């Protein structure tokens, strides 16, 4: 009987360990990402962070501190599009393409010749 209990405990332990490994560094609840843009074409992104602050800071480091617009998101994708006149738009969605389309749509409200400047996904 003791052998059966030990086997059960070992099985449960293995399942817990496997689940934790599959969760990655973000855990099960929220996996944060961020996208940012700044003057002179600066851009930065981050994905797969356990906290919003960590994702924000990583995107800012990618911009070398020059991003003046940073947006965060979790368990999804984010994108920022920039217009030729400096206008911009941002969007988030369950896929890269949908996030880019949303960002482009908002960008076109503020300028022309919008192009996606940066994107990231944090599943």
N, C-alpha and C positions, 0 to 999 in steps of 0.2 A: 504494500500500500504506500509506503514511503517513497518508493521509486516512482510510482504514478504521480504523486504530488510534486516531486522534484521535476519530473518531465513537464508537468503542466506549468509550473513556475518558470522553467526555462523557455517554454514555448511562448508564454505571455511576454517575458522579458525580450525575447527576440523580436516579437511583433512591435513592441513599443520602440525598440531601437531602430528597426526598419522604418517605422513611421516618422521618427524624428529625423532620420537621414533624408527621407523623401521630402520633408518640409523645407529643407535647405536653411539658409541663414535668415530667411524672412519669417519662419514659423508658419503656422497654419492660418492665421487671421489676415494679416495685411503685409503685402510686399510692396514697398514704396518705390516710386521712381520720380524723376523730375526732368524738366526740359527748361532751358533758358537761352535768352538772346541778349545782346548788348550792342553798343555802338561799334561801328567799324567792322561789322560782320562777326563779332564774337558770338560763340555759341557753346553750350555745354549740355551734357545729359548724364543721367544716372539711372540705374535700375537695380532691382533686387536688394533693396536696403530694408532693414528691420524697423526703421523709424522714418518719419517724415523729415525730421531735422537732418538725419544722416544723408538722405537723398538730396535735399536742398543744398547742403554743404558740398556734396560731391559734384553736383552740377555747377556750382559756383567755382569750384576748383578747376573744372574743365574749361571754364571761361577765363581762367587766370584772374578771377575777381572782377571781370568786366561786365558781367551780366547785370542788367538793370531790370529785367523781367524774367522771373523764374516761377514756374507753375509746377505743383506737385500732384501726384495721382497714386492710386494703389490698386493692385490686382487688375490692371488694364494697361492700355497704351496711351501715350500723350504725344502731341506734336504742336509745333509753333511754325506758322507761315509768316513770311515777311513780304511787304509790298515795296515797290521801287521808290515810293515816296516816304518810306519809313513806317508806314502803318503796319499793323500786324494783327494776327488772330491766333487763338489757341483752341485746341479741342482734345477731348479724351473719348475713348471708345474701346470696345472689346478687341479690336484689331488695329493694326498699324494703318491700313488703308482707310478705315472709317475715321480714325483720329486725324489723319492727314486731310481727309475731305472736309471734316468739320472745321479744322484750322483754316483751310483755304477759304471756306465759305465766310467765316467771320472776317478774315483778312480782306476779302473783296469789298466788305462794307466800309473799309477805311482807306483803300488804295487799289491801284491797278498792278498788273504784272506780278501777282503773288506767287511765291515759290516756297515750298517747305524748306525751312532753315534747319530744323532739328526734330528728331523723333526718338522715342524709346518705349519699350514695353517692359512691364514688370509683372509677369504672370503670377 
